[in-house]
């Protein structure tokens, strides 16, 4: 089985093209029973909704980090002025 890329909302399952996330033993049984009856949960704008009522992978407090765009790292002025990079100097700079 390949990675389904849903670590944040695990445990989850994929049935055909649909993903069901944030499952518990109880909601897994409810999901399977609903699918057996031909009444799978309604899909949201981006596909299946997490089975715990969340609408995204954000926690109950909403976004708590990366509230603004991070600043890019500072690069020494003129460090790459001629457009060439020597791999050995990069290793030395990064303490390899």
C-alpha positions as a Python dict, from the first residue, in 0.01 Angstrom:
ca = {
    (1, 'X'): (0, 0, 0),
    (2, 'X'): (138, 340, -88),
    (3, 'X'): (133, 645, 140),
    (4, 'X'): (-199, 829, 138),
    (5, 'X'): (-48, 1152, 274),
    (6, 'X'): (-289, 1200, 563),
    (7, 'X'): (-71, 1174, 874),
    (8, 'X'): (-230, 1484, 1024),
    (9, 'X'): (-578, 1335, 999),
    (10, 'X'): (-494, 971, 1072),
    (11, 'X'): (-631, 718, 1109),
    (12, 'X'): (-791, 719, 767),
    (13, 'X'): (-894, 487, 486),
    (14, 'X'): (-935, 518, 112),
    (15, 'X'): (-1234, 362, -61),
    (16, 'X'): (-1217, 389, -437),
    (17, 'X'): (-1135, 757, -501),
    (18, 'X'): (-1260, 885, -164),
    (19, 'X'): (-1062, 940, 155),
    (20, 'X'): (-1217, 925, 501),
    (21, 'X'): (-1006, 1076, 777),
    (22, 'X'): (-1000, 1120, 1158),
    (23, 'X'): (-1162, 781, 1208),
    (24, 'X'): (-1231, 601, 1533),
    (25, 'X'): (-1340, 237, 1564),
    (26, 'X'): (-1699, 365, 1599),
    (27, 'X'): (-1691, 603, 1299),
    (28, 'X'): (-1521, 336, 1086),
    (29, 'X'): (-1811, 98, 1149),
    (30, 'X'): (-2062, 379, 1086),
    (31, 'X'): (-1885, 465, 758),
    (32, 'X'): (-1882, 104, 639),
    (33, 'X'): (-2249, 58, 731),
    (34, 'X'): (-2345, 380, 548),
    (35, 'X'): (-2154, 270, 238),
    (36, 'X'): (-2319, -75, 251),
    (37, 'X'): (-2658, 102, 248),
    (38, 'X'): (-2547, 315, -51),
    (39, 'X'): (-2542, 632, 162),
    (40, 'X'): (-2177, 733, 197),
    (41, 'X'): (-2109, 1066, 376),
    (42, 'X'): (-2154, 1380, 171),
    (43, 'X'): (-1837, 1510, 7),
    (44, 'X'): (-1717, 1863, 81),
    (45, 'X'): (-1567, 2106, -169),
    (46, 'X'): (-1230, 1926, -151),
    (47, 'X'): (-1356, 1572, -109),
    (48, 'X'): (-1451, 1375, 199),
    (49, 'X'): (-1466, 1561, 528),
    (50, 'X'): (-1286, 1434, 837),
    (51, 'X'): (-1519, 1200, 1025),
    (52, 'X'): (-1485, 1401, 1350),
    (53, 'X'): (-1662, 1708, 1211),
    (54, 'X'): (-1351, 1915, 1135),
    (55, 'X'): (-1342, 2087, 798),
    (56, 'X'): (-963, 2083, 769),
    (57, 'X'): (-656, 1944, 940),
    (58, 'X'): (-639, 2245, 1174),
    (59, 'X'): (-690, 2168, 1540),
    (60, 'X'): (-978, 2305, 1750),
    (61, 'X'): (-787, 2632, 1808),
    (62, 'X'): (-746, 2691, 1435),
    (63, 'X'): (-407, 2793, 1300),
    (64, 'X'): (-154, 2824, 1580),
    (65, 'X'): (167, 2862, 1379),
    (66, 'X'): (282, 3011, 1051),
    (67, 'X'): (29, 3291, 1091),
    (68, 'X'): (234, 3507, 857),
    (69, 'X'): (468, 3438, 571),
    (70, 'X'): (814, 3352, 707),
    (71, 'X'): (1106, 3570, 607),
    (72, 'X'): (1348, 3409, 360),
    (73, 'X'): (1700, 3342, 491),
    (74, 'X'): (1950, 3623, 452),
    (75, 'X'): (2216, 3570, 185),
    (76, 'X'): (2545, 3756, 210),
    (77, 'X'): (2555, 4049, -30),
    (78, 'X'): (2756, 3955, -340),
    (79, 'X'): (2805, 3596, -230),
    (80, 'X'): (2694, 3461, -566),
    (81, 'X'): (2781, 3767, -774),
    (82, 'X'): (2927, 3569, -1064),
    (83, 'X'): (2647, 3308, -1055),
    (84, 'X'): (2883, 3021, -975),
    (85, 'X'): (2867, 2799, -669),
    (86, 'X'): (3155, 2581, -557),
    (87, 'X'): (3009, 2266, -392),
    (88, 'X'): (3314, 2235, -166),
    (89, 'X'): (3257, 2584, -27),
    (90, 'X'): (2888, 2502, 34),
    (91, 'X'): (2988, 2193, 232),
    (92, 'X'): (3238, 2396, 434),
    (93, 'X'): (2982, 2671, 498),
    (94, 'X'): (2727, 2413, 621),
    (95, 'X'): (2990, 2240, 841),
    (96, 'X'): (2986, 1910, 653),
}
